[in-house]
């Protein structure tokens, strides 16, 4: 899904100030929109722009300020990005205003017309750099020790040590001349509030003699994660009435002052007005991580911290998940709490080498699309997919390096990290570095285009995108052996035009046609498309037209027509562009205006499915005419009551009965279609049924949870027709005939369709990206890390991996004694060069699992005889059996040949069928089973026949075999004397006395 590639880019940690020593960076924090980030040292703060990576503003504290208020500790941005709050070690809050100026921050150097080098802007470097100014706004003193801070729209939240409490104070008032009616309304409810951690305010907490160590607020969900001193973690939400009245005293306390004091008296004795107002405020929470060994604070003092203690967390709103990092280095993935109050399901992420000490979790962040989690440990870092697959990780450097030259200090631990817009780069703060300029790094990633938009019907071409290019897997168009050869260079790198990416970075959507020839991308504004036939991109010639809309909902190809869901000045449209025409408003083939923004597009044959934010699925027919292509609306249906959050729908497709396709009216397609949805991580199948009043209701079945992506195969290749493929982070889960509509039975007892059962589970040791149905291969990638003594950095590389899936499907059929179905399925692949190898894997798997009954398919425990019966339908059966035997322990040979037959008889069959090489393999079996005759007559007969056929390579092997079984040389001399034709060709190639 996300794979590190290339080398990490190192950033200069501080602005160059003459005669100034640059201290270490202690914390980094991204702005709400991730376009800026703050780097904090003990005495200064710098604000960076992520693209290009430059410092826009720097503010340094005076020695007097450090003496009075203490050194900097951590930093937090307000949700509007206009303010920053810094916590100091002496429990002060420093307020800083971020002022955005109209003038550019840097002047672009002018180059003469005769200059030999012209510097073109890179991705995201086209617009001018807006300058910033940082100004101190004030200082707030808190008598009690501050444990954690969290900046909100109108307040600063913080937790304290003594007394244990959570408090909030308002930001200083806005300028009266700039107040709007909305601002005045919001100010009416601003005030200082304190909540003691007691049973009255927090009845849902499992212990109250604790403190809140960290507060992590997530603006998109208005929820927060708390970790407490007893090692627990809570999923928390604040409910309040924003229109509750405050007293005159509270309003006065909001006046803008340079320094405000919050003493313990305010905490322990809140005013009556505050108490009355608190009745309108309620904290709701659920314990999502409980450490059972923790009893109370006394236990902690006596026994010390536990490795299971929660110390940080991150929320994934796309998949409704919570990640909890522990002191011992474990990361636990937990589902959102349910309203029923059931304990959420928890799963622990396991890295490849559990015996290596990671240290505590320092920082975590989900990518904005929710597909991966970046983790920074005390001793390393890692990337996990949402399903629990470890995609990449590092705990130090395994290869030999030169410590005096090595600069990639992030390989030894990360204390802070965040994803930049587009999620193709990860900013990391090294935990420790020998030099202060080796702290900030930017790691590039290649990610699957599925993270932007999901096209479950396009399984052939693996499609990755980077910051400035797309990568297309071309192995599907190569010969069979090139596909399975790991050294084959089958990735095509296609660079996105700088003229487009410089101003419209980052790329939000990338789409490839089903034949792999056409590509389209869409960034911040506009779109561009590419043709493999011409090798050229097309972009808008009119920049004004390009900047007038942005793609929202996806891109999809229908032959040479690009279908794009766009938002143009709050007008939601589906536009059709032709690859053969220039990109311009005048050349749009068709515009379909919608009432709501598009969430997802999907294409099945000539039917376009449009799912919009108002929870409506619309069906359009794509109708070509003499001079254009247009859309015709056939019908729409609401999913209210079925899909709770429309924005969580990530993939969609449907299946139409054959009778409806041939004879039915397309207007009725929605009524009879079986619909497949990927909602968050849940794979959902909706089967329609008409009720008595002709209304359509759906029987819903949730096939699986935590599914990262899915594929569908609706036609051809026997058993795989109407199959459904899903990846859950561990392997491929396959439902055969899941999408079949005809013949589906209704259970009379439950009055619902019979449940679809999972057929095959294919474990994988790499990350899958595509499946070649016609070749029986799953294509995926994994990353490699390499370091050299001569280089000061680490290199990351993407390596292509493959896995045959034929034997998994065949074993499913054979486990149910469906020999006929297995033969029919295998016959589609018998012309592949690696078909025999697939059958050999099947037989070897069956033999190995016979010793472990738990792995034998249910309903048919004696699988070996059925497998042999299946193999007898193919000419390669004899070769498969002996090939499997030579790769299997000899202890299992007798069981194998008890079912297959006497190996002596199989040897005779090979001789009679002129399968000489296979017969030679059977000689080894006969020798090991002590069935070879003493005079070696069988070997001599085979040697004579090989000589007659001039198969000299086999002759050499047979002579070596005779030499090995009889060291005296008598057998070898006897064979040579009986096969005289060998004397001449062997004189120059084989030495009898050797």
BAZA-895566 format. One line per 2 residues: number of its first residue (from 1); their letters; for each residue z, x, y of C-alpha. Coordinates in steps of 0.2 Angstrom, whole numbers, m for minus. Layout:
NUM	a	Z/X/Y; ...
This chain:
1	xx	0/0/0; 5/14/12
3	xx	1/32/8; 5/48/19
5	xx	m10/58/22; m15/74/31
7	xx	0/83/40; 13/77/51
9	xx	11/79/70; 25/88/79
11	xx	30/82/96; 38/93/110
13	xx	56/86/110; 59/88/129
15	xx	50/90/146; 48/108/151
17	xx	61/111/165; 62/129/172
19	xx	79/138/169; 85/123/158
21	xx	91/124/140; 85/109/130
23	xx	98/101/119; 95/93/103
25	xx	90/74/102; 104/64/94
27	xx	95/47/94; 78/38/96
29	xx	75/20/99; 59/11/101
31	xx	56/m3/114; 54/m21/108
33	xx	34/m19/108; 35/m2/100
35	xx	23/5/114; 38/16/121
37	xx	53/24/114; 68/33/121
39	xx	74/50/115; 93/53/119
41	xx	102/69/121; 120/72/125
43	xx	116/73/143; 99/65/146
45	xx	86/52/141; 67/53/140
47	xx	55/38/138; 40/42/128
49	xx	23/33/126; 18/32/108
51	xx	0/33/111; m4/45/118
53	xx	12/54/114; 18/59/131
55	xx	34/58/141; 33/46/155
57	xx	50/48/163; 66/59/161
59	xx	83/55/168; 97/68/167
61	xx	115/65/170; 126/76/181
63	xx	140/87/175; 152/75/185
65	xx	145/60/175; 148/69/159
67	xx	165/73/163; 170/56/169
69	xx	161/45/156; 158/57/141
71	xx	142/63/132; 129/51/127
73	xx	131/43/109; 117/30/106
75	xx	104/19/115; 98/2/115
77	xx	83/m8/124; 84/m25/131
79	xx	72/m37/123; 61/m38/139
81	xx	60/m19/139; 66/m18/157
83	xx	83/m11/154; 92/2/143
85	xx	110/3/139; 118/20/133
87	xx	135/21/124; 145/36/127
89	xx	159/45/117; 172/39/130
91	xx	168/21/127; 157/18/143
93	xx	141/9/144; 128/16/156
95	xx	115/4/162; 98/10/166
97	xx	84/0/174; 66/4/168
99	xx	54/1/183; 36/0/179
101	xx	24/6/192; 6/3/196
103	xx	1/21/199; m5/31/184
105	xx	8/43/176; m5/57/174
107	xx	m21/61/183; m36/63/172
109	xx	m44/80/174; m61/80/181
111	xx	m74/90/172; m90/97/180
113	xx	m106/91/174; m110/109/167
115	xx	m93/110/158; m96/115/140
117	xx	m82/105/132; m79/86/136
119	xx	m63/78/130; m65/61/124
121	xx	m50/49/123; m43/46/106
123	xx	m37/30/98; m26/20/111
125	xx	m29/34/124; m42/24/134
127	xx	m31/14/146; m23/24/160
129	xx	m5/28/157; 7/17/167
131	xx	20/27/176; 39/23/174
133	xx	54/26/184; 72/27/177
135	xx	87/22/188; 105/21/185
137	xx	111/3/188; 129/5/184
139	xx	143/9/173; 155/m2/162
141	xx	171/4/156; 179/m3/140
143	xx	197/2/137; 195/0/118
145	xx	184/12/108; 166/5/106
147	xx	160/5/88; 142/m2/91
149	xx	131/m9/104; 117/m22/104
151	xx	107/m27/120; 101/m45/121
153	xx	91/m55/134; 106/m60/144
155	xx	120/m50/137; 126/m34/130
157	xx	135/m36/113; 147/m23/107
159	xx	161/m22/94; 178/m13/97
161	xx	191/m4/86; 207/m10/94
163	xx	209/m25/94; 195/m28/81
165	xx	183/m39/90; 165/m43/95
167	xx	163/m45/113; 148/m48/125
169	xx	146/m46/144; 131/m51/155
171	xx	119/m40/162; 121/m37/181
173	xx	114/m52/191; 96/m53/196
175	xx	90/m50/214; 93/m67/223
177	xx	76/m66/231; 68/m65/214
179	xx	77/m79/205; 67/m93/198
181	xx	73/m110/193; 73/m104/174
183	xx	83/m89/179; 96/m99/188
185	xx	98/m111/173; 101/m96/162
187	xx	114/m88/173; 125/m103/173
189	xx	131/m99/155; 132/m80/157
191	xx	150/m74/155; 162/m62/146
193	xx	167/m68/129; 178/m60/116
195	xx	179/m65/98; 194/m58/88
197	xx	190/m55/69; 202/m68/64
199	xx	201/m83/52; 198/m95/67
201	xx	182/m88/74; 175/m80/57
203	xx	181/m91/43; 167/m85/32
205	xx	172/m67/32; 180/m61/16
207	xx	193/m50/25; 199/m50/43
209	xx	209/m34/44; 192/m25/47
211	xx	181/m19/61; 162/m22/64
213	xx	155/m4/63; 137/m8/66
215	xx	127/m23/74; 109/m24/71
217	xx	100/m38/80; 82/m45/76
219	xx	74/m54/90; 61/m63/80
221	xx	73/m72/69; 88/m72/82
223	xx	99/m66/67; 109/m50/65
225	xx	116/m39/52; 134/m33/53
227	xx	142/m20/43; 161/m19/42
229	xx	174/m6/39; 177/m12/22
231	xx	159/m9/16; 153/m26/17
233	xx	137/m33/26; 135/m50/34
235	xx	120/m60/38; 125/m68/55
237	xx	118/m80/67; 126/m86/84
239	xx	124/m104/88; 128/m109/106
241	xx	125/m123/119; 116/m114/133
243	xx	119/m128/146; 138/m128/144
245	xx	147/m126/161; 157/m111/167
247	xx	171/m111/179; 170/m103/197
249	xx	180/m88/190; 167/m85/177
251	xx	153/m86/189; 161/m74/201
253	xx	164/m61/187; 145/m60/185
255	xx	143/m52/202; 134/m35/202
257	xx	146/m21/204; 144/m2/201
259	xx	158/m2/188; 167/m15/178
261	xx	183/m13/168; 187/m23/152
263	xx	205/m20/147; 215/m25/132
265	xx	222/m39/143; 206/m48/144
267	xx	203/m46/125; 220/m53/120
269	xx	222/m66/133; 206/m75/137
271	xx	206/m88/151; 207/m106/147
273	xx	189/m108/154; 183/m96/141
275	xx	193/m105/127; 185/m122/132
277	xx	168/m114/133; 170/m106/116
279	xx	170/m123/108; 152/m124/111
281	xx	149/m107/103; 149/m104/84
283	xx	146/m89/73; 138/m93/56
285	xx	138/m79/43; 136/m75/24
287	xx	141/m60/15; 126/m52/8
289	xx	133/m36/2; 151/m36/m6
291	xx	160/m21/m12; 172/m28/m25
293	xx	182/m11/m26; 187/m14/m7
295	xx	203/m24/m5; 209/m21/13
297	xx	211/m7/26; 226/0/17
299	xx	215/3/1; 202/12/12
301	xx	216/23/19; 223/27/2
303	xx	206/30/m7; 194/34/6
305	xx	176/27/9; 166/21/m6
307	xx	148/26/m10; 144/7/m11
309	xx	149/4/7; 135/m3/18
311	xx	132/7/33; 115/1/40
313	xx	103/m13/37; 85/m20/41
315	xx	78/m38/40; 60/m42/33
317	xx	56/m59/41; 39/m59/32
319	xx	46/m59/15; 64/m66/19
321	xx	72/m50/13; 87/m40/19
323	xx	88/m21/15; 106/m13/15
325	xx	108/5/15; 124/12/8
327	xx	135/28/10; 130/34/m7
329	xx	111/33/m3; 107/17/m13
331	xx	96/4/m4; 99/m14/m10
333	xx	86/m27/m7; 93/m45/m5
335	xx	85/m62/m2; 89/m72/13
337	xx	105/m83/9; 101/m101/5
339	xx	108/m116/13; 117/m121/m3
341	xx	128/m105/m1; 122/m97/m18
343	xx	125/m78/m19; 108/m70/m14
345	xx	99/m60/m28; 101/m41/m26
347	xx	90/m27/m32; 93/m8/m30
349	xx	78/3/m26; 78/18/m38
351	xx	69/34/m33; 60/44/m46
353	xx	73/57/m48; 90/48/m48
355	xx	100/64/m52; 95/72/m35
357	xx	107/69/m21; 100/59/m7
359	xx	115/59/4; 119/43/14
361	xx	106/32/22; 104/36/40
363	xx	90/24/46; 78/11/39
365	xx	64/0/46; 52/m12/38
367	xx	34/m11/44; 29/m26/55
369	xx	19/m34/42; 34/m33/30
371	xx	25/m24/16; 34/m7/16
373	xx	52/0/20; 54/17/27
375	xx	70/25/23; 78/40/31
377	xx	92/49/21; 103/63/25
379	xx	93/74/13; 76/67/14
381	xx	65/51/16; 55/38/6
383	xx	43/24/7; 46/8/m4
385	xx	34/m7/m6; 42/m24/m4
387	xx	41/m26/m23; 52/m11/m26
389	xx	38/2/m29; 42/20/m23
391	xx	26/24/m15; 31/41/m8
393	xx	47/51/m5; 53/69/m2
395	xx	70/77/m4; 66/94/2
397	xx	51/104/m3; 48/108/m22
399	xx	34/121/m18; 38/139/m13
401	xx	39/140/6; 43/153/19
403	xx	60/147/27; 57/158/43
405	xx	40/150/46; 42/132/39
407	xx	43/119/53; 42/102/44
409	xx	61/100/45; 59/81/42
411	xx	57/85/24; 75/89/23
413	xx	82/73/31; 79/60/44
415	xx	92/52/56; 80/40/65
417	xx	63/33/62; 52/18/67
419	xx	34/12/64; 22/12/79
421	xx	10/m2/83; m3/m4/69
423	xx	9/4/56; m2/18/53
425	xx	10/31/59; 29/34/57
427	xx	39/42/71; 53/52/63
429	xx	68/62/70; 73/76/59
431	xx	91/76/54; 93/95/58
433	xx	82/108/63; 83/127/66
435	xx	75/125/83; 76/110/95
437	xx	57/109/96; 56/104/78
439	xx	64/87/79; 51/74/83
441	xx	37/71/70; 23/58/68
443	xx	18/55/50; 0/48/48
445	xx	m2/34/34; m17/26/26
447	xx	m13/8/22; m22/m5/12
449	xx	m32/m18/22; m23/m32/12
451	xx	m8/m29/24; m19/m36/38
453	xx	m28/m50/29; m28/m55/11
455	xx	m45/m58/2; m40/m62/m16
457	xx	m58/m65/m22; m64/m47/m17
459	xx	m57/m36/m31; m71/m23/m33
461	xx	m69/m12/m17; m52/m4/m13
463	xx	m51/m3/6; m39/7/16
465	xx	m38/9/35; m31/23/45
467	xx	m28/25/64; m46/29/68
469	xx	m56/26/52; m58/15/36
471	xx	m59/22/18; m70/13/5
473	xx	m69/16/m13; m87/19/m20
475	xx	m82/22/m38; m87/4/m42
477	xx	m105/9/m39; m104/25/m50
479	xx	m107/28/m69; m93/24/m81
481	xx	m87/42/m83; m87/45/m64
483	xx	m75/31/m62; m62/38/m74
485	xx	m64/56/m69; m49/59/m57
487	xx	m59/74/m49; m73/62/m43
489	xx	m75/61/m24; m77/42/m23
491	xx	m69/38/m6; m81/36/9
493	xx	m73/39/26; m80/29/40
495	xx	m75/33/58; m72/19/70
497	xx	m82/22/86; m71/30/100
499	xx	m78/19/113; m70/4/104
501	xx	m54/11/97; m49/21/113
503	xx	m47/4/122; m43/m8/108
505	xx	m30/2/97; m22/m2/85
507	xx	m33/m10/72; m26/m27/67
509	xx	m39/m33/55; m51/m25/43
511	xx	m63/m34/32; m77/m28/19
513	xx	m90/m39/11; m91/m43/m7
515	xx	m105/m30/m10; m96/m17/0
517	xx	m111/m15/12; m104/m23/28
519	xx	m87/m19/37; m79/m27/52
521	xx	m63/m22/62; m54/m30/76
523	xx	m41/m22/87; m31/m27/102
525	xx	m47/m36/109; m64/m40/103
527	xx	m72/m34/87; m84/m22/79
529	xx	m94/m21/63; m103/m8/53
531	xx	m118/m8/40; m118/5/26
533	xx	m137/3/25; m140/9/43
535	xx	m124/19/45; m121/12/62
537	xx	m108/2/71; m111/m12/83
539	xx	m99/m16/98; m100/m27/113
541	xx	m111/m20/126; m102/m30/139
543	xx	m84/m25/140; m79/m40/150
545	xx	m85/m51/135; m76/m40/123
547	xx	m59/m41/132; m60/m60/134
549	xx	m54/m64/116; m45/m56/102
551	xx	m45/m60/83; m31/m70/77
553	xx	m32/m76/59; m44/m64/51
555	xx	m62/m59/48; m73/m63/33
557	xx	m91/m59/28; m103/m73/22
559	xx	m118/m63/17; m124/m56/34
561	xx	m114/m67/44; m97/m62/51
563	xx	m84/m76/52; m70/m73/65
565	xx	m55/m83/70; m52/m79/88
567	xx	m41/m84/103; m51/m85/119
569	xx	m40/m90/134; m29/m101/123
571	xx	m45/m109/116; m44/m107/97
573	xx	m61/m105/89; m70/m100/73
575	xx	m85/m90/78; m100/m84/68
577	xx	m109/m68/72; m125/m61/64
579	xx	m125/m43/58; m144/m43/63
581	xx	m140/m47/82; m131/m38/95
583	xx	m113/m43/99; m113/m54/114
585	xx	m107/m72/118; m126/m77/119
587	xx	m129/m72/101; m115/m82/93
589	xx	m122/m92/79; m109/m106/80
591	xx	m92/m110/88; m80/m122/80
593	xx	m65/m126/92; m48/m130/84
595	xx	m32/m137/90; m21/m124/83
597	xx	m22/m105/81; m28/m99/64
599	xx	m16/m92/52; m28/m88/38
601	xx	m47/m88/33; m53/m89/15
603	xx	m70/m90/8; m75/m98/m9
605	xx	m94/m99/m12; m100/m108/3
607	xx	m84/m116/7; m74/m110/21
609	xx	m55/m114/21; m46/m113/37
611	xx	m27/m114/37; m19/m116/55
613	xx	m2/m115/62; 0/m134/62
615	xx	2/m133/43; m16/m140/41
617	xx	m29/m134/28; m47/m138/34
619	xx	m62/m137/23; m79/m132/31
621	xx	m96/m131/22; m107/m116/28
623	xx	m124/m123/31; m139/m111/34
625	xx	m153/m119/44; m170/m113/49
627	xx	m164/m102/64; m145/m101/63
629	xx	m129/m105/52; m117/m118/56
631	xx	m100/m126/50; m98/m143/44
633	xx	m81/m151/43; m78/m160/27
635	xx	m60/m164/28; m42/m158/31
637	xx	m25/m160/23; m8/m157/29
639	xx	5/m146/20; 20/m154/28
641	xx	34/m154/15; 25/m141/5
643	xx	25/m126/16; 40/m124/27
645	xx	34/m109/38; 15/m109/40
647	xx	15/m91/47; 22/m85/30
649	xx	6/m90/21; m2/m73/17
651	xx	m16/m78/4; m26/m93/m1
653	xx	m39/m99/m12; m45/m115/m22
655	xx	m54/m120/m37; m65/m135/m39
657	xx	m69/m144/m55; m87/m141/m62
659	xx	m91/m160/m61; m86/m161/m43
661	xx	m97/m146/m39; m112/m153/m47
663	xx	m111/m172/m43; m97/m174/m31
665	xx	m97/m176/m12; m91/m161/m4
667	xx	m80/m172/7; m69/m175/m8
669	xx	m67/m157/m13; m50/m156/m5
671	xx	m44/m171/m15; m48/m163/m32
673	xx	m45/m145/m28; m32/m134/m36
675	xx	m25/m123/m22; m17/m106/m24
677	xx	m5/m100/m10; 4/m84/m8
679	xx	18/m89/3; 29/m74/8
681	xx	31/m66/m9; 30/m82/m19
683	xx	14/m86/m29; 12/m105/m28
685	xx	0/m116/m38; m4/m133/m32
687	xx	m12/m146/m44; m18/m162/m36
689	xx	m15/m180/m43; m19/m196/m36
691	xx	m6/m209/m35; m8/m228/m37
693	xx	m12/m230/m18; m25/m216/m20
695	xx	m15/m204/m10; m15/m186/m16
697	xx	1/m178/m22; 3/m160/m28
699	xx	12/m154/m43; 19/m137/m37
701	xx	23/m122/m48; 30/m106/m42
703	xx	22/m93/m54; 31/m78/m48
705	xx	42/m71/m33; 41/m54/m24
707	xx	22/m53/m27; 14/m41/m15
709	xx	m4/m47/m17; m15/m56/m29
711	xx	m33/m57/m36; m43/m71/m43
713	xx	m58/m71/m55; m67/m87/m56
715	xx	m82/m84/m66; m89/m73/m81
717	xx	m82/m61/m93; m75/m72/m106
719	xx	m56/m74/m106; m55/m67/m88
721	xx	m64/m82/m81; m52/m92/m70
723	xx	m38/m78/m72; m25/m74/m59
725	xx	m19/m57/m56; m3/m52/m46
727	xx	6/m36/m42; 25/m37/m41
729	xx	29/m18/m37; 30/m13/m55
731	xx	14/m19/m63; 0/m32/m64
733	xx	5/m49/m70; m9/m58/m77
735	xx	m11/m77/m80; m26/m81/m91
737	xx	m34/m98/m88; m21/m101/m74
739	xx	m35/m108/m63; m43/m119/m76
741	xx	m45/m137/m70; m54/m145/m84
743	xx	m43/m149/m99; m27/m147/m91
745	xx	m14/m158/m99; 0/m168/m91
747	xx	17/m168/m99; 21/m187/m101
749	xx	40/m184/m101; 40/m175/m84
751	xx	25/m183/m77; 18/m166/m71
753	xx	5/m154/m77; 11/m142/m90
755	xx	17/m126/m83; 6/m111/m83
757	xx	14/m96/m93; 11/m78/m89
759	xx	0/m70/m102; 0/m51/m99
761	xx	11/m39/m90; 3/m22/m87
763	xx	15/m9/m81; 7/5/m70
765	xx	13/22/m64; 3/21/m48
767	xx	m1/8/m34; m16/m3/m39
769	xx	m29/m7/m25; m43/m15/m35
771	xx	m49/m20/m52; m67/m18/m59
773	xx	m68/m33/m70; m85/m27/m77
775	xx	m78/m10/m82; m61/m15/m88
777	xx	m52/m3/m76; m38/m5/m63
779	xx	m41/7/m48; m26/13/m38
781	xx	m19/28/m29; m4/39/m28
783	xx	1/53/m16; 3/72/m19
785	xx	13/83/m8; 8/102/m7
787	xx	16/116/3; 10/134/4
789	xx	20/150/8; 7/155/21
791	xx	8/138/30; 22/131/41
793	xx	19/113/36; 17/101/21
795	xx	1/93/16; m1/75/9
797	xx	m16/70/m1; m21/53/m9
799	xx	m26/55/m27; m36/41/m36
801	xx	m29/35/m53; m36/23/m66
803	xx	m29/12/m80; m39/3/m94
805	xx	m33/m15/m95; m44/m20/m110
807	xx	m31/m17/m124; m18/m27/m115
809	xx	m29/m43/m115; m34/m40/m133
811	xx	m16/m38/m139; m12/m54/m131
813	xx	m25/m63/m141; m21/m54/m157
815	xx	m3/m57/m155; m8/m76/m156
817	xx	m20/m73/m171; m34/m77/m160
819	xx	m46/m65/m168; m62/m74/m163
821	xx	m57/m75/m144; m53/m56/m145
823	xx	m70/m52/m152; m79/m63/m140
825	xx	m69/m54/m125; m72/m36/m132
827	xx	m90/m39/m135; m93/m40/m116
829	xx	m87/m22/m115; m94/m14/m131
831	xx	m107/m4/m121; m95/6/m111
833	xx	m94/24/m115; m75/23/m116
835	xx	m75/7/m127; m69/16/m142
837	xx	m56/24/m132; m49/7/m127
839	xx	m49/1/m145; m40/17/m150
841	xx	m26/14/m137; m25/m4/m143
843	xx	m22/2/m161; m10/16/m156
845	xx	0/3/m146; 2/m9/m160
847	xx	7/5/m172; 20/11/m160
849	xx	28/m6/m156; 29/m10/m175
851	xx	45/0/m175; 52/m10/m160
853	xx	52/m28/m164; 57/m33/m146
855	xx	40/m27/m140; 30/m37/m153
857	xx	22/m53/m145; 31/m68/m150
859	xx	24/m79/m163; 15/m66/m173
861	xx	27/m51/m178; 15/m43/m191
863	xx	1/m38/m179; m6/m23/m187
865	xx	m17/m33/m201; m24/m44/m187
867	xx	m28/m29/m177; m37/m21/m191
869	xx	m47/m37/m195; m52/m37/m176
871	xx	m58/m19/m177; m69/m22/m192
873	xx	m81/m32/m181; m86/m16/m172
875	xx	m96/m1/m178; m83/11/m170
877	xx	m69/4/m182; m69/20/m193
879	xx	m69/32/m178; m55/22/m170
881	xx	m44/22/m185; m45/41/m189
883	xx	m44/45/m170; m28/35/m169
885	xx	m21/43/m184; m23/60/m178
887	xx	m13/55/m162; 1/47/m172
889	xx	15/54/m181; 12/57/m200
891	xx	27/46/m204; 17/31/m199
893	xx	1/35/m208; 5/27/m224
895	xx	9/11/m216; m8/12/m206
897	xx	m18/16/m222; m9/3/m232
899	xx	m17/m10/m221; m34/m1/m217
901	xx	m37/5/m234; m37/21/m244
903	xx	m43/36/m233; m53/43/m247
905	xx	m63/27/m248; m65/27/m229
907	xx	m72/45/m230; m85/40/m243
909	xx	m90/25/m231; m92/38/m217
911	xx	m103/49/m228; m114/34/m233
913	xx	m116/28/m215; m120/46/m209
915	xx	m105/46/m198; m102/65/m201
917	xx	m90/69/m187; m79/55/m191
919	xx	m80/60/m210; m74/77/m204
921	xx	m59/69/m196; m54/60/m212
923	xx	m54/77/m221; m39/82/m211
925	xx	m30/65/m215; m34/68/m234
927	xx	m27/85/m233; m11/80/m224
929	xx	m9/66/m237; m12/78/m251
931	xx	m27/68/m257; m40/82/m255
933	xx	m47/88/m272; m43/106/m277
935	xx	m61/112/m278; m64/105/m260
937	xx	m79/96/m266; m77/83/m252
939	xx	m78/96/m239; m93/105/m247
941	xx	m103/88/m248; m99/85/m230
943	xx	m104/103/m226; m121/101/m235
945	xx	m125/85/m226; m120/93/m209
947	xx	m132/107/m213; m146/96/m218
949	xx	m144/87/m201; m143/104/m192
951	xx	m126/99/m185; m120/117/m183
953	xx	m105/113/m173; m98/102/m187
955	xx	m103/116/m199; m92/129/m190
957	xx	m77/117/m189; m79/113/m208
959	xx	m79/132/m212; m64/135/m201
961	xx	m55/120/m210; m59/128/m227
963	xx	m52/145/m221; m36/137/m215
965	xx	m32/127/m231; m36/142/m242
967	xx	m31/159/m234; m38/169/m249
969	xx	m55/164/m244; m61/158/m261
971	xx	m64/140/m255; m75/147/m240
973	xx	m85/158/m251; m88/144/m264
975	xx	m94/133/m250; m106/146/m243
977	xx	m113/149/m260; m117/131/m263
979	xx	m124/128/m246; m137/142/m244
981	xx	m145/136/m228; m130/141/m218
983	xx	m132/159/m220; m145/162/m207
985	xx	m138/152/m192; m120/157/m196
987	xx	m123/176/m196; m123/177/m177
989	xx	m111/164/m173; m97/165/m186
991	xx	m89/180/m195; m82/176/m212
993	xx	m71/190/m212; m62/185/m196
